[in-house]
Amino acid sequence: MDMNKRLVLNAPRKLEWISEGDSVLSEDEIRVETHACGISIGAEMPQYLGTDPTDMEPVYPQKVGYESAGRVIEIGRSVTDFKVGDRVIAFYGQQTFGVTPSKKAVRIPADVEWKYALLNTLSCDAAKGVLRLNLSKENRVLVTGAGTMGVLAVHFLKNHLGVRHVDVVEPDEARHPLPLRLGAARIYRSEAEIEDSYDAGLECSAHSAAFFTLMNAMKGKGTICVLSDGNRDEFTLPSAFFEKELRILASSDGYDYRKHGEWFFSTYEETPYLTDLFEREIIRDQVIACFEEMESIRPLKVFVDYQ
């Protein structure tokens, strides 16, 4: 087998591919040959730039990425849930071969393409936040931000929970088609356009102004779940939070990536266009240059083809 090539961040804006030999598999691990990875802009650019407010004293070198997909090429002696040749998604990041405990890998059905499969991770993260709101189909829900998390939240709200009325706030009109296609009723460009009030909200933009908009649009005693990870703006509580007696929840990692995948992969035939979230496609050798370019140009997501 070829040497593994793994991407590491040695300092802000200093990426490097390093080569390393095989590691011996533990009995519960699988080895995966990478076919594709995703770059999650919202999480990975603050790490790359050294501006993540949730990690003010970063220790280097750091792993890069967490959305990986490939084929199993070796299994540990106690692994029974995968066999060589299975397609899986995992969390080992940007490297040509990855080793992971089998229980942390998710099987990809044969008819689901790599791009769609990679979205399962963030879809599960979004779904966990949606589920925390304990919604009924009659609740009116407002989502701020139609980036990857916002779009996947709308997908879960409409196509899993069947929530009848979902609106979105998104100033960038180029991001309006996907949530509308998924069933969002209205897309507002700004708070000034909002005429309704809402039972629940999801903050998916990481912008403090959007967080304020969400609170201003809530009904009294409404509930908001923050899906953005706090790695951009600092959020504070305006008077609307206290006056309306709002409740705020936070949600980060997904609830069960395998269980969620059973639903998410079943939606592939109906919503294959979710792969439009990958606004750029590159090969592995272009990853470092891509990060450099993304300081000025920010696609929603980047698909990295390893094959």
Backbone as CSV, one residue per row, in Angstrom:
resi,resn,N_x,N_y,N_z,CA_x,CA_y,CA_z,C_x,C_y,C_z
1,MET,0.837,-1.192,0.000,0.000,0.000,0.000,0.876,1.247,0.000
2,ASP,0.442,2.306,-0.670,1.177,3.559,-0.716,1.261,4.184,0.673
3,MET,2.251,5.060,0.837,2.358,5.841,2.076,1.115,6.715,2.230
4,ASN,0.685,6.881,3.465,-0.426,7.792,3.720,0.062,9.231,3.646
5,LYS,-0.718,10.078,2.993,-0.430,11.515,2.969,-1.543,12.213,3.752
6,ARG,-1.130,12.961,4.773,-2.089,13.586,5.684,-1.846,15.089,5.736
7,LEU,-2.928,15.862,5.675,-2.822,17.318,5.706,-2.830,17.805,7.153
8,VAL,-1.846,18.637,7.493,-1.789,19.207,8.837,-1.657,20.724,8.741
9,LEU,-2.148,21.396,9.763,-2.003,22.844,9.900,-0.930,23.089,10.952
10,ASN,0.218,23.649,10.521,1.355,23.852,11.421,1.325,25.196,12.138
11,ALA,0.556,26.128,11.604,0.390,27.476,12.151,-0.702,28.130,11.318
12,PRO,-1.234,29.280,11.729,-2.227,29.927,10.872,-1.717,30.104,9.444
13,ARG,-2.536,29.654,8.489,-2.243,29.762,7.053,-1.058,28.900,6.608
14,LYS,-0.613,27.951,7.425,0.545,27.113,7.073,0.116,25.645,7.018
15,LEU,-0.309,25.212,5.829,-0.727,23.827,5.614,0.404,23.032,4.985
16,GLU,0.433,21.733,5.301,1.476,20.870,4.745,0.948,19.443,4.642
17,TRP,1.264,18.787,3.520,1.006,17.355,3.394,2.209,16.610,3.952
18,ILE,1.987,15.735,4.932,3.071,14.925,5.470,2.843,13.469,5.093
19,SER,3.927,12.729,4.936,3.854,11.306,4.588,4.139,10.477,5.826
20,GLU,3.412,9.381,5.968,3.617,8.507,7.110,3.304,7.075,6.716
21,GLY,3.923,6.133,7.409,3.717,4.727,7.109,2.437,4.186,7.715
22,ASP,2.208,2.897,7.461,1.025,2.218,7.996,1.050,2.170,9.519
23,SER,-0.110,2.299,10.118,-0.260,1.970,11.530,-0.924,0.598,11.611
24,VAL,-0.633,-0.135,12.675,-1.251,-1.448,12.859,-2.676,-1.244,13.360
25,LEU,-3.629,-1.938,12.736,-5.026,-1.798,13.141,-5.274,-2.426,14.503
26,SER,-6.029,-1.727,15.345,-6.575,-2.363,16.537,-7.705,-3.290,16.104
27,GLU,-8.107,-4.179,16.987,-9.081,-5.200,16.595,-10.440,-4.616,16.208
28,ASP,-10.751,-3.397,16.702,-12.062,-2.801,16.419,-12.000,-1.717,15.344
29,GLU,-10.880,-1.623,14.620,-10.704,-0.540,13.655,-10.811,-1.020,12.213
30,ILE,-11.061,-0.057,11.329,-11.033,-0.313,9.889,-10.097,0.695,9.234
31,ARG,-9.508,0.269,8.106,-8.683,1.174,7.316,-9.441,1.508,6.038
32,VAL,-9.473,2.793,5.700,-10.273,3.281,4.580,-9.369,3.982,3.577
33,GLU,-9.526,3.638,2.298,-8.866,4.399,1.238,-9.797,5.540,0.846
34,THR,-9.325,6.761,0.988,-10.176,7.928,0.783,-10.511,8.123,-0.687
35,HIS,-11.787,8.321,-0.969,-12.236,8.673,-2.317,-12.648,10.136,-2.407
36,ALA,-13.081,10.720,-1.292,-13.540,12.108,-1.319,-13.535,12.684,0.092
37,CYS,-13.373,13.993,0.164,-13.525,14.722,1.422,-14.310,15.997,1.152
38,GLY,-14.920,16.516,2.188,-15.562,17.817,2.102,-14.768,18.831,2.898
39,ILE,-14.810,20.085,2.468,-14.276,21.183,3.270,-15.467,21.976,3.787
40,SER,-15.586,22.034,5.095,-16.683,22.745,5.748,-16.201,24.156,6.069
41,ILE,-16.605,25.116,5.251,-16.028,26.457,5.301,-16.217,27.111,6.665
42,GLY,-17.428,27.031,7.218,-17.719,27.710,8.474,-16.844,27.248,9.619
43,ALA,-16.497,25.969,9.647,-15.671,25.432,10.724,-14.184,25.520,10.411
44,GLU,-13.816,25.259,9.159,-12.400,25.084,8.844,-11.655,26.373,8.516
45,MET,-12.347,27.390,7.994,-11.646,28.644,7.706,-11.207,29.375,8.979
46,PRO,-12.036,29.478,10.029,-11.522,30.094,11.261,-10.316,29.343,11.827
47,GLN,-10.328,28.009,11.737,-9.177,27.224,12.183,-7.952,27.560,11.337
48,TYR,-8.113,27.593,10.021,-7.009,27.877,9.096,-6.425,29.267,9.343
49,LEU,-7.289,30.247,9.580,-6.842,31.633,9.763,-6.360,31.925,11.182
50,GLY,-6.633,31.007,12.114,-6.267,31.243,13.506,-7.163,32.249,14.190
51,THR,-8.415,32.350,13.719,-9.346,33.352,14.258,-10.526,32.737,14.996
52,ASP,-10.476,31.444,15.267,-11.602,30.773,15.920,-11.697,31.220,17.375
53,PRO,-12.762,31.958,17.750,-12.862,32.437,19.135,-13.079,31.325,20.152
54,THR,-13.403,30.118,19.688,-13.556,28.993,20.614,-12.221,28.289,20.875
55,ASP,-11.151,28.722,20.188,-9.825,28.124,20.359,-8.794,29.252,20.303
56,MET,-8.736,30.044,21.372,-7.895,31.240,21.379,-6.407,30.933,21.551
57,GLU,-6.074,29.742,22.038,-4.666,29.362,22.187,-4.448,28.013,21.507
58,PRO,-4.523,27.995,20.162,-4.419,26.726,19.439,-3.050,26.077,19.595
59,VAL,-3.064,24.763,19.664,-1.832,23.976,19.738,-1.620,23.311,18.382
60,TYR,-0.423,23.450,17.830,-0.115,22.893,16.513,0.903,21.768,16.644
61,PRO,0.940,20.863,15.627,0.112,20.813,14.408,-1.310,20.333,14.694
62,GLN,-2.241,20.718,13.797,-3.638,20.338,13.944,-4.104,19.514,12.750
63,LYS,-4.985,18.589,13.034,-5.693,17.846,11.991,-6.554,18.810,11.183
64,VAL,-6.722,18.516,9.893,-7.552,19.354,9.027,-8.717,18.524,8.493
65,GLY,-9.932,19.002,8.707,-11.113,18.357,8.133,-11.724,17.292,9.015
66,TYR,-12.968,16.956,8.684,-13.677,15.903,9.420,-14.716,15.198,8.557
67,GLU,-14.812,15.557,7.281,-15.782,14.914,6.389,-15.019,14.061,5.378
68,SER,-14.975,12.760,5.618,-14.188,11.850,4.784,-15.065,10.706,4.298
69,ALA,-14.763,10.227,3.095,-15.517,9.094,2.542,-14.586,8.237,1.703
70,GLY,-14.797,6.923,1.750,-13.944,6.037,0.966,-14.388,4.592,1.067
71,ARG,-13.489,3.699,0.648,-13.761,2.254,0.677,-12.896,1.572,1.730
72,VAL,-13.506,0.630,2.436,-12.784,-0.152,3.431,-11.793,-1.074,2.722
73,ILE,-10.522,-1.021,3.140,-9.505,-1.892,2.529,-8.926,-2.893,3.527
74,GLU,-9.245,-2.730,4.824,-8.749,-3.661,5.840,-9.631,-3.532,7.070
75,ILE,-9.865,-4.649,7.759,-10.666,-4.607,8.980,-9.928,-5.305,10.116
76,GLY,-10.145,-4.806,11.342,-9.603,-5.460,12.520,-10.289,-6.793,12.768
77,ARG,-9.651,-7.641,13.554,-10.131,-9.024,13.673,-11.484,-9.144,14.376
78,SER,-11.898,-8.135,15.149,-13.200,-8.235,15.820,-14.296,-7.438,15.108
79,VAL,-13.980,-6.841,13.967,-14.972,-6.033,13.246,-15.946,-6.946,12.510
80,THR,-17.228,-6.761,12.763,-18.254,-7.576,12.098,-19.246,-6.741,11.291
81,ASP,-19.216,-5.409,11.473,-20.229,-4.574,10.816,-19.793,-4.051,9.451
82,PHE,-18.534,-4.278,9.072,-18.067,-3.887,7.741,-17.211,-4.989,7.156
83,LYS,-17.124,-4.979,5.827,-16.223,-5.894,5.132,-15.415,-5.089,4.126
84,VAL,-14.330,-5.666,3.657,-13.500,-4.998,2.654,-14.344,-4.692,1.417
85,GLY,-14.224,-3.474,0.928,-14.991,-3.044,-0.242,-16.182,-2.168,0.089
86,ASP,-16.637,-2.180,1.349,-17.772,-1.334,1.736,-17.410,0.143,1.599
87,ARG,-18.400,0.937,1.216,-18.236,2.393,1.148,-18.710,2.994,2.466
88,VAL,-17.914,3.926,3.010,-18.232,4.487,4.321,-17.923,5.983,4.357
89,ILE,-18.568,6.673,5.300,-18.121,8.005,5.680,-17.544,7.916,7.087
90,ALA,-16.546,8.764,7.345,-15.870,8.778,8.638,-15.421,10.207,8.933
91,PHE,-14.616,10.369,9.975,-14.307,11.705,10.498,-12.802,11.948,10.606
92,TYR,-11.986,11.222,9.840,-10.536,11.317,10.021,-9.894,12.478,9.266
93,GLY,-10.646,13.172,8.423,-10.131,14.382,7.795,-9.384,14.146,6.495
94,GLN,-8.580,15.150,6.133,-7.902,15.157,4.836,-6.658,14.274,4.885
95,GLN,-6.807,13.042,4.418,-5.672,12.130,4.265,-6.047,11.038,3.280
96,THR,-5.032,10.447,2.659,-5.301,9.489,1.584,-5.796,8.150,2.119
97,PHE,-5.381,7.782,3.330,-5.868,6.578,4.002,-6.200,6.956,5.442
98,GLY,-7.330,6.480,5.928,-7.720,6.804,7.290,-8.022,5.559,8.096
99,VAL,-7.726,5.616,9.386,-8.055,4.530,10.309,-9.061,5.064,11.322
100,THR,-10.121,4.294,11.543,-11.167,4.738,12.458,-11.784,3.534,13.160
101,PRO,-12.228,3.685,14.407,-13.026,2.614,15.012,-14.252,2.346,14.142
102,SER,-14.563,1.096,13.930,-15.663,0.768,13.016,-16.981,1.373,13.484
103,LYS,-17.161,1.502,14.806,-18.426,2.033,15.320,-18.625,3.504,14.969
104,LYS,-17.553,4.194,14.572,-17.667,5.606,14.201,-17.854,5.813,12.701
105,ALA,-17.836,4.741,11.929,-18.037,4.843,10.480,-19.506,4.599,10.143
106,VAL,-19.926,5.163,9.017,-21.314,5.040,8.565,-21.312,4.462,7.159
107,ARG,-22.065,3.388,6.959,-22.126,2.752,5.643,-22.891,3.624,4.656
108,ILE,-22.366,3.710,3.428,-23.023,4.441,2.345,-23.717,3.431,1.437
109,PRO,-25.013,3.567,1.196,-25.689,2.660,0.258,-25.074,2.744,-1.136
110,ALA,-25.189,1.663,-1.879,-24.543,1.571,-3.189,-25.025,2.626,-4.168
111,ASP,-26.277,3.075,-4.028,-26.844,3.995,-5.019,-26.667,5.467,-4.657
112,VAL,-25.952,5.766,-3.574,-25.780,7.156,-3.136,-24.384,7.640,-3.508
113,GLU,-24.299,8.784,-4.179,-23.000,9.291,-4.625,-22.212,9.875,-3.451
114,TRP,-20.895,9.979,-3.660,-20.006,10.456,-2.600,-20.430,11.828,-2.073
115,LYS,-20.745,12.746,-2.980,-21.092,14.112,-2.563,-22.270,14.111,-1.598
116,TYR,-23.302,13.384,-1.945,-24.495,13.349,-1.092,-24.162,12.697,0.247
117,ALA,-23.378,11.619,0.197,-23.029,10.906,1.425,-22.298,11.809,2.409
118,LEU,-21.397,12.644,1.903,-20.626,13.515,2.784,-21.501,14.503,3.550
119,LEU,-22.684,14.804,3.023,-23.577,15.753,3.688,-24.274,15.153,4.906
120,ASN,-24.186,13.834,5.082,-24.874,13.203,6.214,-24.390,13.754,7.552
121,THR,-23.100,14.047,7.643,-22.543,14.503,8.919,-23.190,15.806,9.373
122,LEU,-23.165,16.820,8.520,-23.753,18.104,8.908,-25.278,18.038,8.953
123,SER,-25.878,17.163,8.139,-27.326,16.983,8.219,-27.724,16.455,9.594
124,CYS,-26.940,15.529,10.113,-27.221,14.981,11.444,-27.016,16.046,12.519
125,ASP,-25.972,16.867,12.361,-25.748,17.952,13.316,-26.933,18.916,13.320
126,ALA,-27.417,19.267,12.119,-28.570,20.170,12.017,-29.815,19.527,12.615
127,ALA,-30.021,18.245,12.324,-31.212,17.543,12.808,-31.264,17.495,14.328
128,LYS,-30.113,17.328,14.961,-30.099,17.290,16.427,-30.644,18.591,17.005
129,GLY,-30.225,19.725,16.418,-30.732,21.007,16.882,-32.217,21.166,16.645
130,VAL,-32.671,20.731,15.479,-34.103,20.798,15.166,-34.896,19.956,16.166
131,LEU,-34.429,18.757,16.440,-35.141,17.873,17.362,-35.221,18.459,18.771
132,ARG,-34.217,19.228,19.153,-34.225,19.824,20.497,-35.366,20.825,20.674
133,LEU,-35.896,21.341,19.563,-36.993,22.307,19.642,-38.339,21.647,19.942
134,ASN,-38.400,20.316,19.780,-39.633,19.571,20.103,-40.845,20.173,19.395
135,LEU,-40.753,20.276,18.083,-41.750,20.980,17.279,-42.970,20.125,16.967
136,SER,-44.081,20.796,16.727,-45.241,20.154,16.106,-45.308,20.619,14.658
137,LYS,-46.106,19.945,13.848,-46.222,20.319,12.439,-46.833,21.704,12.264
138,GLU,-47.561,22.178,13.269,-48.240,23.472,13.168,-47.361,24.640,13.596
139,ASN,-46.223,24.362,14.222,-45.348,25.453,14.652,-44.815,26.236,13.459
140,ARG,-44.692,27.538,13.633,-44.079,28.396,12.620,-42.610,28.565,12.993
141,VAL,-41.731,28.243,12.039,-40.293,28.205,12.322,-39.561,29.174,11.401
142,LEU,-38.614,29.916,11.972,-37.770,30.824,11.195,-36.319,30.370,11.304
143,VAL,-35.651,30.276,10.151,-34.245,29.876,10.078,-33.435,31.077,9.603
144,THR,-32.374,31.435,10.333,-31.495,32.509,9.865,-30.239,31.899,9.260
145,GLY,-30.017,32.221,7.977,-28.854,31.714,7.258,-29.208,30.549,6.363
146,ALA,-28.938,30.695,5.052,-29.173,29.604,4.099,-27.853,29.082,3.557
147,GLY,-26.885,28.965,4.475,-25.673,28.230,4.158,-25.941,26.745,4.307
148,THR,-24.892,25.959,4.450,-25.059,24.504,4.525,-25.955,24.093,5.689
149,MET,-25.698,24.611,6.893,-26.493,24.209,8.054,-27.942,24.651,7.918
150,GLY,-28.169,25.856,7.425,-29.537,26.332,7.260,-30.323,25.510,6.264
151,VAL,-29.695,25.197,5.132,-30.366,24.394,4.100,-30.676,22.996,4.628
152,LEU,-29.719,22.381,5.311,-29.951,21.027,5.827,-30.987,21.033,6.951
153,ALA,-31.053,22.120,7.713,-32.109,22.242,8.727,-33.482,22.324,8.068
154,VAL,-33.594,23.102,6.988,-34.866,23.192,6.259,-35.252,21.824,5.702
155,HIS,-34.276,21.100,5.155,-34.529,19.753,4.619,-35.134,18.855,5.690
156,PHE,-34.567,18.859,6.890,-35.063,18.008,7.972,-36.435,18.481,8.457
157,LEU,-36.593,19.784,8.591,-37.884,20.336,9.029,-39.016,19.947,8.088
158,LYS,-38.772,20.066,6.780,-39.828,19.833,5.798,-39.990,18.356,5.455
159,ASN,-38.892,17.653,5.264,-38.961,16.311,4.686,-38.866,15.177,5.690
160,HIS,-38.585,15.499,6.942,-38.639,14.473,7.989,-39.749,14.782,8.997
161,LEU,-39.756,16.000,9.530,-40.762,16.349,10.539,-42.077,16.810,9.930
162,GLY,-42.041,17.279,8.680,-43.269,17.743,8.039,-43.810,19.038,8.612
163,VAL,-42.922,19.894,9.129,-43.359,21.201,9.642,-43.926,22.011,8.476
164,ARG,-45.119,22.537,8.661,-45.845,23.122,7.523,-45.328,24.497,7.127
165,HIS,-44.887,25.300,8.097,-44.486,26.666,7.748,-43.061,26.942,8.229
166,VAL,-42.156,27.030,7.267,-40.751,27.342,7.542,-40.350,28.521,6.664
167,ASP,-39.865,29.589,7.272,-39.329,30.738,6.549,-37.837,30.864,6.836
168,VAL,-37.151,31.606,5.978,-35.696,31.741,6.075,-35.320,33.208,5.917
169,VAL,-34.313,33.645,6.672,-33.708,34.964,6.466,-32.332,34.756,5.843
170,GLU,-32.127,35.309,4.649,-30.849,35.159,3.948,-30.652,36.353,3.009
171,PRO,-29.695,37.239,3.307,-29.496,38.419,2.457,-28.946,38.121,1.067
172,ASP,-28.249,37.000,0.901,-27.641,36.656,-0.389,-28.666,35.929,-1.263
173,GLU,-29.157,36.595,-2.295,-30.199,36.005,-3.139,-29.727,34.760,-3.877
174,ALA,-28.425,34.615,-4.080,-27.902,33.414,-4.736,-28.160,32.169,-3.897
175,ARG,-28.424,32.344,-2.610,-28.682,31.213,-1.719,-30.174,30.922,-1.532
176,HIS,-31.027,31.630,-2.231,-32.466,31.436,-2.053,-33.035,30.179,-2.722
177,PRO,-32.540,29.760,-3.892,-33.209,28.650,-4.596,-33.282,27.342,-3.817
178,LEU,-32.215,26.943,-3.121,-32.230,25.636,-2.444,-33.290,25.556,-1.346
179,PRO,-33.344,26.482,-0.392,-34.402,26.357,0.634,-35.807,26.456,0.057
180,LEU,-35.986,27.257,-0.991,-37.309,27.323,-1.621,-37.678,25.988,-2.249
181,ARG,-36.718,25.359,-2.911,-36.968,24.063,-3.546,-37.299,22.998,-2.506
182,LEU,-36.721,23.129,-1.321,-36.974,22.169,-0.241,-38.309,22.401,0.456
183,GLY,-38.943,23.540,0.191,-40.263,23.770,0.759,-40.397,24.963,1.673
184,ALA,-39.332,25.777,1.816,-39.468,27.000,2.607,-40.543,27.883,1.976
185,ALA,-41.356,28.516,2.818,-42.462,29.329,2.303,-41.977,30.673,1.786
186,ARG,-41.117,31.326,2.562,-40.620,32.644,2.174,-39.152,32.777,2.536
187,ILE,-38.438,33.556,1.731,-37.064,33.919,2.056,-37.020,35.432,2.227
188,TYR,-36.666,35.880,3.401,-36.520,37.315,3.657,-35.058,37.717,3.456
189,ARG,-34.851,38.880,2.864,-33.483,39.380,2.702,-33.008,40.145,3.932
190,SER,-33.939,40.656,4.710,-33.567,41.418,5.900,-34.700,41.381,6.917
191,GLU,-34.390,41.822,8.127,-35.394,41.850,9.196,-36.562,42.761,8.841
192,ALA,-36.280,43.809,8.071,-37.325,44.781,7.724,-38.467,44.155,6.936
193,GLU,-38.205,43.044,6.245,-39.229,42.394,5.428,-40.133,41.469,6.238
194,ILE,-39.729,41.125,7.459,-40.460,40.122,8.245,-41.749,40.720,8.797
195,GLU,-42.859,40.073,8.472,-44.168,40.545,8.929,-44.780,39.624,9.977
196,ASP,-44.336,38.373,10.015,-44.928,37.384,10.915,-44.127,37.275,12.209
197,SER,-44.664,36.509,13.150,-43.912,36.122,14.343,-43.893,34.599,14.407
198,TYR,-42.926,34.053,15.133,-42.629,32.624,15.035,-42.568,31.961,16.408
199,ASP,-42.927,30.679,16.401,-42.885,29.884,17.625,-41.470,29.444,17.971
200,ALA,-40.661,29.216,16.936,-39.321,28.668,17.148,-38.388,29.168,16.060
201,GLY,-37.099,29.155,16.370,-36.116,29.613,15.400,-34.838,28.811,15.471
202,LEU,-34.104,28.826,14.362,-32.806,28.154,14.270,-31.787,29.153,13.743
203,GLU,-30.721,29.392,14.516,-29.675,30.314,14.100,-28.563,29.511,13.428
204,CYS,-28.408,29.722,12.125,-27.464,28.926,11.336,-26.443,29.787,10.597
205,SER,-26.367,31.072,10.920,-25.517,31.979,10.145,-24.203,32.338,10.818
206,ALA,-24.143,32.215,12.135,-22.984,32.622,12.943,-22.814,34.134,13.014
207,HIS,-23.812,34.896,12.557,-23.758,36.358,12.608,-24.625,36.875,13.757
208,SER,-24.067,37.775,14.565,-24.821,38.294,15.707,-26.046,39.089,15.262
209,ALA,-25.958,39.782,14.117,-27.118,40.540,13.626,-28.284,39.610,13.318
210,ALA,-27.988,38.429,12.762,-29.045,37.454,12.472,-29.642,36.905,13.762
211,PHE,-28.810,36.728,14.773,-29.280,36.263,16.082,-30.273,37.268,16.674
212,PHE,-29.970,38.557,16.551,-30.891,39.600,17.015,-32.196,39.561,16.220
213,THR,-32.069,39.412,14.904,-33.259,39.325,14.048,-34.167,38.190,14.497
214,LEU,-33.559,37.056,14.793,-34.328,35.882,15.208,-35.095,36.163,16.501
215,MET,-34.437,36.771,17.456,-35.112,37.062,18.729,-36.232,38.087,18.545
216,ASN,-36.001,39.065,17.697,-37.039,40.072,17.445,-38.264,39.475,16.763
217,ALA,-38.067,38.392,16.006,-39.169,37.781,15.249,-39.921,36.710,16.032
218,MET,-39.446,36.373,17.224,-40.091,35.323,18.003,-41.360,35.812,18.692
219,LYS,-42.300,34.892,18.857,-43.437,35.131,19.744,-42.962,35.065,21.196
220,GLY,-43.773,35.554,22.109,-43.453,35.432,23.520,-43.286,33.978,23.920
221,LYS,-42.254,33.710,24.752,-41.922,32.366,25.231,-41.505,31.423,24.095
222,GLY,-41.062,31.991,22.985,-40.554,31.174,21.879,-39.202,30.566,22.211
223,THR,-38.800,29.589,21.404,-37.545,28.869,21.636,-36.644,28.974,20.412
224,ILE,-35.373,29.243,20.665,-34.367,29.342,19.607,-33.284,28.312,19.866
225,CYS,-32.847,27.628,18.816,-31.684,26.748,18.917,-30.565,27.329,18.057
226,VAL,-29.397,27.484,18.649,-28.230,28.003,17.937,-27.447,26.822,17.379
227,LEU,-27.423,26.721,16.044,-26.708,25.635,15.376,-25.297,26.038,14.973
228,SER,-25.039,27.342,14.849,-23.681,27.782,14.538,-22.812,27.561,15.771
229,ASP,-21.529,27.244,15.555,-20.681,26.757,16.641,-19.956,27.842,17.427
230,GLY,-20.321,29.101,17.246,-19.677,30.155,18.022,-18.286,30.504,17.561
231,ASN,-17.935,30.103,16.315,-16.572,30.349,15.845,-16.469,31.575,14.936
232,ARG,-17.473,32.453,15.017,-17.412,33.701,14.260,-17.739,34.876,15.188
233,ASP,-18.985,35.328,15.199,-19.366,36.465,16.049,-19.660,36.019,17.481
234,GLU,-19.479,36.939,18.409,-19.901,36.705,19.786,-21.369,37.097,19.913
235,PHE,-22.158,36.240,20.524,-23.586,36.502,20.675,-23.869,37.106,22.058
236,THR,-24.695,38.151,22.063,-25.169,38.739,23.317,-26.694,38.760,23.299
237,LEU,-27.293,39.005,24.444,-28.752,38.946,24.564,-29.338,40.354,24.607
238,PRO,-30.157,40.719,23.609,-30.798,42.034,23.597,-32.040,42.044,24.489
239,SER,-32.674,43.202,24.563,-33.849,43.348,25.429,-34.985,42.406,25.031
240,ALA,-35.087,42.081,23.719,-36.169,41.198,23.260,-36.122,39.839,23.944
241,PHE,-34.928,39.366,24.268,-34.792,38.067,24.930,-35.509,38.081,26.279
242,PHE,-35.322,39.136,27.033,-35.907,39.225,28.374,-37.383,39.590,28.316
243,GLU,-37.719,40.539,27.457,-39.107,40.998,27.373,-40.046,39.883,26.927
244,LYS,-39.569,39.045,26.005,-40.410,37.964,25.474,-40.257,36.660,26.253
245,GLU,-39.343,36.653,27.237,-39.080,35.439,28.019,-38.747,34.264,27.100
246,LEU,-37.805,34.508,26.206,-37.405,33.487,25.239,-36.530,32.427,25.895
247,ARG,-36.454,31.295,25.223,-35.592,30.195,25.672,-34.580,29.918,24.576
248,ILE,-33.315,29.773,24.937,-32.263,29.533,23.949,-31.552,28.226,24.263
249,LEU,-31.420,27.396,23.236,-30.724,26.120,23.327,-29.511,26.156,22.405
250,ALA,-28.549,25.316,22.687,-27.403,25.164,21.794,-27.307,23.714,21.360
251,SER,-26.746,23.509,20.170,-26.576,22.143,19.672,-25.339,22.101,18.797
252,SER,-24.535,21.058,18.957,-23.307,20.958,18.170,-23.291,19.647,17.394
253,ASP,-22.570,18.637,17.884,-22.444,17.388,17.129,-23.782,16.653,17.027
254,GLY,-23.863,15.746,16.044,-25.106,15.039,15.759,-25.505,14.053,16.845
255,TYR,-26.734,13.568,16.732,-27.279,12.665,17.755,-26.881,11.212,17.520
256,ASP,-26.852,10.753,16.272,-26.483,9.375,15.933,-26.305,9.334,14.419
257,TYR,-25.060,9.367,13.965,-24.798,9.518,12.527,-25.278,8.314,11.718
258,ARG,-25.193,7.133,12.288,-25.690,5.944,11.565,-27.214,5.968,11.449
259,LYS,-27.868,6.220,12.566,-29.333,6.253,12.544,-29.827,7.350,11.611
260,HIS,-29.204,8.517,11.683,-29.625,9.613,10.813,-29.401,9.251,9.350
261,GLY,-28.296,8.556,9.073,-28.002,8.176,7.696,-29.093,7.322,7.071
262,GLU,-29.754,6.497,7.870,-30.843,5.673,7.334,-31.918,6.554,6.710
263,TRP,-32.224,7.678,7.386,-33.200,8.609,6.806,-32.582,9.433,5.688
264,PHE,-31.418,10.033,5.957,-30.840,10.979,5.003,-30.560,10.324,3.654
265,PHE,-29.982,9.129,3.667,-29.686,8.459,2.395,-30.963,8.078,1.653
266,SER,-32.042,7.850,2.402,-33.316,7.497,1.750,-33.912,8.678,0.995
267,THR,-33.416,9.891,1.257,-33.942,11.082,0.570,-33.186,11.388,-0.722
268,TYR,-32.174,10.589,-1.045,-31.301,10.909,-2.178,-32.066,11.040,-3.491
269,GLU,-32.982,10.120,-3.751,-33.704,10.165,-5.027,-34.601,11.394,-5.127
270,GLU,-35.144,11.849,-4.001,-36.046,13.005,-4.019,-35.304,14.335,-4.008
271,THR,-34.157,14.382,-3.347,-33.450,15.667,-3.205,-31.973,15.554,-3.589
272,PRO,-31.669,14.987,-4.767,-30.259,14.864,-5.163,-29.582,16.222,-5.323
273,TYR,-30.396,17.264,-5.527,-29.860,18.605,-5.749,-29.211,19.206,-4.500
274,LEU,-29.319,18.541,-3.349,-28.592,19.018,-2.171,-27.093,19.073,-2.423
275,THR,-26.618,18.294,-3.386,-25.190,18.345,-3.716,-24.794,19.695,-4.296
276,ASP,-25.773,20.535,-4.653,-25.457,21.897,-5.099,-24.795,22.709,-3.989
277,LEU,-24.895,22.234,-2.743,-24.185,22.899,-1.650,-22.678,22.910,-1.886
278,PHE,-22.191,21.909,-2.620,-20.774,21.911,-2.998,-20.610,22.837,-4.202
279,GLU,-20.240,24.073,-3.928,-20.144,25.068,-4.992,-18.809,25.024,-5.721
280,ARG,-17.893,24.226,-5.220,-16.600,24.093,-5.890,-16.128,22.657,-5.762
281,GLU,-15.470,22.156,-6.798,-14.911,20.803,-6.798,-13.450,20.873,-7.206
282,ILE,-12.585,20.233,-6.412,-11.152,20.239,-6.681,-10.600,18.831,-6.507
283,ILE,-9.329,18.649,-6.852,-8.638,17.401,-6.560,-7.740,17.613,-5.347
284,ARG,-7.223,16.508,-4.800,-6.469,16.601,-3.543,-5.287,17.560,-3.638
285,ASP,-4.574,17.543,-4.763,-3.380,18.383,-4.893,-3.694,19.879,-4.869
286,GLN,-4.973,20.226,-4.989,-5.354,21.645,-5.012,-5.858,22.157,-3.658
287,VAL,-5.828,21.316,-2.644,-6.445,21.690,-1.365,-5.759,22.898,-0.733
288,ILE,-4.436,22.903,-0.668,-3.736,24.010,-0.011,-4.003,25.322,-0.737
289,ALA,-3.925,25.308,-2.065,-4.211,26.521,-2.842,-5.653,26.969,-2.646
290,CYS,-6.558,26.004,-2.509,-7.972,26.329,-2.304,-8.170,27.086,-0.991
291,PHE,-7.522,26.633,0.083,-7.635,27.348,1.351,-7.117,28.775,1.223
292,GLU,-6.018,28.949,0.501,-5.468,30.295,0.308,-6.471,31.191,-0.423
293,GLU,-7.121,30.635,-1.441,-8.079,31.418,-2.226,-9.335,31.748,-1.426
294,MET,-9.692,30.877,-0.475,-10.947,31.073,0.258,-10.878,32.189,1.291
295,GLU,-9.718,32.826,1.444,-9.675,34.032,2.265,-10.520,35.135,1.641
296,SER,-10.646,35.100,0.309,-11.403,36.155,-0.375,-12.668,35.643,-1.053
297,ILE,-12.701,34.361,-1.430,-13.870,33.784,-2.099,-14.370,32.631,-1.245
298,ARG,-15.623,32.699,-0.780,-16.143,31.691,0.144,-17.291,30.894,-0.471
299,PRO,-17.006,29.755,-1.096,-18.106,28.882,-1.515,-18.777,28.283,-0.282
300,LEU,-20.002,27.769,-0.452,-20.681,27.126,0.674,-19.882,25.931,1.171
301,LYS,-19.539,25.038,0.249,-18.735,23.870,0.574,-17.841,23.541,-0.610
302,VAL,-16.762,22.802,-0.325,-15.850,22.348,-1.371,-15.789,20.827,-1.332
303,PHE,-15.896,20.213,-2.513,-15.771,18.762,-2.660,-14.364,18.461,-3.153
304,VAL,-13.667,17.580,-2.446,-12.300,17.211,-2.813,-12.300,15.777,-3.322
305,ASP,-11.963,15.611,-4.603,-11.914,14.293,-5.242,-10.514,13.720,-5.065
306,TYR,-10.414,12.601,-4.366,-9.119,11.970,-4.102,-8.735,10.951,-5.167
307,GLN,-9.635,10.626,-6.069,-9.364,9.553,-7.030,-9.157,10.097,-8.435
